[in-house]
Amino acid sequence: MKWLHMAWIYLHVAAATTIFGTLTMLTAPFDRSKRFIGWHPRLWARWILWSTGLPITIRGKELLQKGQQYIYMSNHASAL
């Protein structure tokens, strides 16, 4: 059953990468402000995360201030 789940994920990774990669290459020359193509990686990542079926937990979101820039890092459980 694990191989079926992995096949599901690989299928979605390939589809999302193909679709958003092509979309980015086609729209980038016409999007001078880069506002439109900024959504492509976000949608790509959401699709990939959704395909895994894993819950995503965000802690401390209330501490972030609007208008500020942040760098996000995840902590893998095996690195603890």
Secondary structure, 3 states (H helix, E strand, C coil): CHHHHHHHHHHHHHHHHHHHHHHHHHHHHHCCCCCCCCHHHHHHHHHHHHHHCCCCCCCCHHHCCCCCCCCCCCCCHHHC
